Amino acid sequence: MAAAHAVAIMPAMNCMFRYMSRQILWPLMFAILIVSGIVWMSQSLRFVDLVLNKGLPAYNMFYLAFLVLPMFTSVFLPIILFGVVVFSYSRMNQDSELVVWRSCGKGPIALAGPAIAAAAIVMVMCYALNVYYMPLAYREFKDLQSKIRNSYSDILLREGAFNEIGANLTIYVRERTAAGELLGILVYDRRDGKEPVTMMAERGALVRTESGPRVVMVKGNRQTVERKEDKLSILFFDGYTLDLGAVKTSAEHRARQPRERFIDELFRPDPTGETGYANDKQRIQFQAEAHHRLAGPLLALAFALLALTALLPGEFNRRGQGLRITWATGAMIVAQSTSISLYHLSGTTLAAAPFLYLVPVATIGGSLWLLLRGRRRRPAAERTDAEPNGAAK
């Protein structure tokens, strides 16, 4: 009798798991798409200046925003999961669906199974982002950004506009020919700090040298004003070379930031290559970044369990569980804020790094304890049917 009863329960449990999983996964996918789109569009606005003022093609603006998206996705995925779990279980509670499952003898742990499975999926996604996709995308982003900033011939010296190069150098180009020749050049150079220099030339070109980019001007003049005597000096020239100064033209030897490096490069960099530690401070920052990436995805499970702790244990109330949800939301915010603070603190001292793991682990342990504590006994009628001698008694 007991075996037959157990076999009869299994299809019901599978049906419950599939149904509840659908109630969680579809809103989760929708929320991820919506929030990702909002973040992507907000990040795209950061690069509008490159399109409007630097002449960058519009598709590069959206591509740059796409490359920084994984960095934000790994942060907001656990928070999205928390909101989806609260929404889904609250809706099932309002529709009395959870009451029906509880009346069938399902305790908090059984009801929490679909949400825990969803949390496991989100954890895997976060680890994939933190370990591989985020450093890969951010590395491409920084390389492309550096390339854009140093592509003077295509972007910075845009025709028909005053191009700011650094803080003290402005170059105006009236027209650019198909061969790359610059026509109608006006330069205002304030880098000397004492006497600003104004230069005008009929034509010229931008050239790259080993010491940096330079503008070669032909048939023009160089004007300076002596402030003490209030006297204008004009020097006419047939050819003049303007050094753009200490502007880097290559990103080949650019030092990689911590977010651009993979986990093995953060923990064990090559001491003889460009991935090595420059000093002890950099070593602490790199390892803090690595620990943050490994500990962060655990928050997905921690936040899901926090939401379940607020909704599953105790008596159900169709009028809502607002106070419990408020407490759980507060605990989630505290855990997230503490994790961020510990990340910044661990960048100064690695003694704070173990606490990056302690926050999610402690949250998971406390939530599981509350769920197990809130497990209810099966109804008396179900216990009687499940016992072989129940009818005889």
N, C-alpha and C positions, 0 to 999 in steps of 0.2 A: 504493500500500500504506500509506504513512504517513498519507494523508488518511483512508482507511477506518479505520485504527486510531484516529485522533483522534476521528472521528465515533462510534466504538464506545465511547470513553472518556467522552464527554459525558454520556450517560444515567446512567452509573455515578457520575459526580461529582455530578450533580443529585440522585440518589438518596441519596448519602452526605450531602450538605448538608441535605436535608430531614429525613433520619433524625436526624442529630446536632442539628439545630435543635430538633426535638421533644424530644429528651433534655434540652435546656437550658431552653427556654421554659416547658414545663409546670412543672418544679420552681421556676423563677423566679417565675411567677405565683402559685404556691401559697405560696412563702416571703414574697412581698410582702404577700399577704392576711393571713397569719398574723402577721407582724411589725407590720403596720399595725393589726391588731386589738388586739395587745398594747399598742402605744403609745397607741392611742385609749382603751382602758380605763384605762391608767395615768394619762393626762391627765384622764380623767373624775373620778378620785378627788380631783383638786385642787379640784374645784368641789362636792364633797359638802357642804361647810360652807354653801354658798349654799342648798342644798335643806333641810338639817336645821335650820339655825339662822336662816336669813334668809327662809324661806318661798318660795324660788324654785321654779317648776314644774320637775319632773324633766327634761322634754324639753330645757329650756334648758341643763342640765348637759351632756347629750350633744352638743348643738349647739355649745357652746363648745369642747368637746374636738375635735369635727370641724374647727373652724376653725383650730386650732393644728396639726392633723395635717400639712398641707403643709410646714410649717417643719421638721419632723423627717424627713419622707419624703425630701426632697432630700438629706439627710445619710446616711441608712442605705441608700438604694438602691445606691450603688456597693459598699458592704460586703456587701450581700446578693448582688449579682452575683458578687463574688469567691468567696463560699462556694458558690454554685450551680455556678460553673464548675469549682471544685475537686471538688465532689461528682460532677458529671456525667461529667467526663473520668476521674476515678478509677474510677467504676463501669464505664465503657466499657473502661478498661484492664484491670480485674479480669476482665471477661467476654471478654477477648481481641479485642474489636471493633476497637480501635485497631491492634492487631497485624495484623489482616486488611487494614485500609486501608493500613497502611504497606507490607505485602507487595505491595500493588498499585501501589506507587510514589508514594503520597501523602506529601509532606513535611510538616514542622511548619506551614508557612504555609497549606497547603490544609486541614489538619486544624483549624487555628485559625479558619478562615473563619466557621463558625456562631457561635462565641463572640464574635468581633469584630462580627458582625451584631447579636447580642443586646446588646453593649455600646453600639452605635450607637443602638439603640432606647431603652436606659436613659438615654443622654446627652440624647436629644431630650426624654424625660420630665422629666429634671432641669432642662433649660433652660426648658421650659414652666412648671414649678413656680417656679423662681427668678425668671423674668422677669415672669410674670403672676399665676399662681394664688396663690403664697405671699403677696405683698404685698396682693392683693385680699382674701384670707381673713383675714390678720392685721389688716388695717385694719377689717374688719367685727367681728373679735373684740374689738379695743380699744374700738371705738365701743359695742358691746353691753355690754362690761364696765363702761365708764364710765357708761352709762345705768343699768345694774343698781345700781351703787354709789350713784347719786344719786336712785334712785326710792324716796324715804323713805315715801311713802304706801302703797306696795305691799309693801315688803320690810323696810326698817330698823325701822319702828315696827310690829313684829309683835305681835299680841295674845297675852296670856298668857305673855310672855317678857321677860327683861331685855335690852333692845337697847343694845348698846355703840356709841356714836357717837363716833369718835375714841378717844383714850386716857383722857379725863377726864370723860366725860359718859355717864350711864346713864339710860335712860328705860324705865319699865314701863307697859304699857297692859293693863288688865284685859279690855277688850272693844272691838271696833270694829263700829259699826253699818253697815248697808248704804249709808247716806248718807255714810260716811266720818268720822262723829263718833267721838271717842275718849272712852271711859268709864273712870273709875278710873285716873287718871294719877299716877305716882310718878316724881319726877326726883331724881337725885343728881348734883350739879354740883360737880366738883373743879377746874374750870379756873382759878379765882382763885389757887390755890396757897397761900393763907393760911387761909381759913375755908371748908370745904365747906358747900354749901347743899343742903338737902333741901326739895323742894316736893311738895305733894299737891293734887290738884284733882278735883272730881267729874266734870267732863267738859271737853272741849276739841277742838281740831282742828289739823291741820297745814296751814299756808298757805305759799305761795311769794311772796316779794317780790323786788324788784330787788336788794336787798342780801343775799339768801339765804333759806333756809327757816327758818320760825319755828313754834313751837307756842304757840297761843293757849289759855290755860287759864281756866276759869270756876269761881268758888266754891271757893276752896282756901286754903292757907296756905303761908308761906315760913318755914323754920326754919334758924337759924344758931346755932352755939355759939361763944362767945367763950372762947378757950383760956386767956387770962390769968386771967380771973375765973371760968372754968368755969360760965358762965351761958348758959342757953338763951333765945334770943329768937325769938318767933313773930309773924309778920305775917300777918293774915288779909286776903284780897283777894277782890273780886268778879270781877276780871279781871286777868290777868297774861300778858305775852308773853315767851316764852323764845326768845332768839336762839341758833340752833344753831351760830353762829360762822362761821369761815372755811372752810365746806364748800362746795365747788363744786357747782353744781346743773346745769350745762350742759356738754356735751362738744363744743359746736359749734366753739369756738375752741381745742380741745385741740391742742397741738403734736404733729405726726406724728413718730413714731419712725422710725429708718432702715429697719427691716423692714417698715414700713407703706407705704413709698414705692416707686414704680416706678423702673426704671433711669434714665429721662430725668430724673426728679425728683431722683435722687441725683447725677447728673453736672452737670445744668444746671437748677437750681431757679429759679423766678421770683423775682428779687431784690425785687420789690415786693409779693409775696403771702406767704401763710403757709408756702409751700414754700421760701422763701429761706434762705440760710445765716445763722445768728445770729452766728457768729464763725468764725475760722479753724479752731479745734478741731473745730467741728461739720462744717466742710467736709471735713476729713481723715476724720472718722468716716463721713460719708456716702459718700465716694468709696471708702473701704476696703470698705464694705458692697457697693458695686456691683462692685468687682473680685472680691470673694469669691464673689458669685453667678455671675459669668461664668467664673471659673476652676474652681469646684467641680465642675461636671458632667464636666470632663475626667478627673477621678479614676475615673469609671466605666470608661473605656477603659484607663486606667493599671492599675487593679486587675485587670481581665480579662486583660490581657497578662501581669501578674505571675503569675497563676495558670497561664496557658498556658506560661510560661517554666519553671515548676517541673515540668510534666507532659509536655511534648512533646519537647524536645530530649533527645538522649542515648538510651541503651538503655532499653527498657521492662522493668519487673520486676513480675511478677504478685503478688509478695509485698508490693507497696506501695512508695510513694515518700515515706514519712513525713518523712525528713530534708529533702527538697526542699520539701515542703509547709510544713514548719515554718519554713524560711528565707523562703519567699514570704509566709507569714502575718506574720512579723516585719517584713519589708519593707513590707507593707501598713499595719501598725500605725504604723510610723515615718513613712510618707508621710502618713497621716491626721493623726497628732499634729503633724507639722511644719506641715501646712496650717492646722490650727487655731491653732497658735502664731503663725504668720505673719499670720493674720487679726487676731488681737488686737494684734500688734505694728504692723501697718499702720494700726490705729486711732490710733496715736500718731505714726507717721511714715509718709508715703506712699512712702518709699524702699524699704520692705519689700513694697510691692504687686506689683512685677514678679516676685518670688519665688513669689507665689501661682500664677502660670502656670508658672514654671520647674520646680516640683516635679512636677506631672503630666506636663509635656512631657519632662522628663529621664527619668522612669520609663517613658514610652511609648517614647522613643528607645532606651533601654538594653534594654528587653524585646524590641523588634523586632530589634535587633542580635543578641541571643542566639538568637532564633528562626531568623533567617537563617543564623547561624553553625552552628546545629544541624541545618540541612537535610541530609538524607541523599540519596545518589545512588540512582537507581532500581536495582532488582535487575538482574543481568546478563541473565537470561532475557528480561525485558521490553525491555531495550535492544536485544537481538538481534532480537526480533520487530518492533520499531518501525523498524529500519533496513532500507531496501529491499534492500541487498545482504547482509543478515545471513545468509540461508540459503545464499547462494553461498559465503560464507566458511566 
